Amino acid sequence: MARTLTGVVSSDKRDKTITVMITSRETHPTYKKQFKITRKYTAHDEKNEAHEGDTVMIAETRPISKTKTWTLVKVIEKSHGKVELKDEVTQVEETSEEGEE
């Protein structure tokens, strides 16, 4: 059985290739403190069905290229789109009080 991992797509800019970020928690052997480790895997996406922000499952496979040894199994959850923050410019009207003396 092939090893499978679940993570979030961080890049889908290349053709038939996605970059998946896998976050896991590990414990330091001496200090016993837990910390997060984020690893990036390059996976083969034959149909270009995964997009940035999607949660996907990838499986280990034969080497497809120099860096690709994983392939996309399925898209678990689609992303809900990108959030864009608008830069709102609030103009403050300046009032001059020249008549008050």
Order of alpha helices (4+ residues) and beta strands (2+ residues): beta-beta-beta-beta-beta
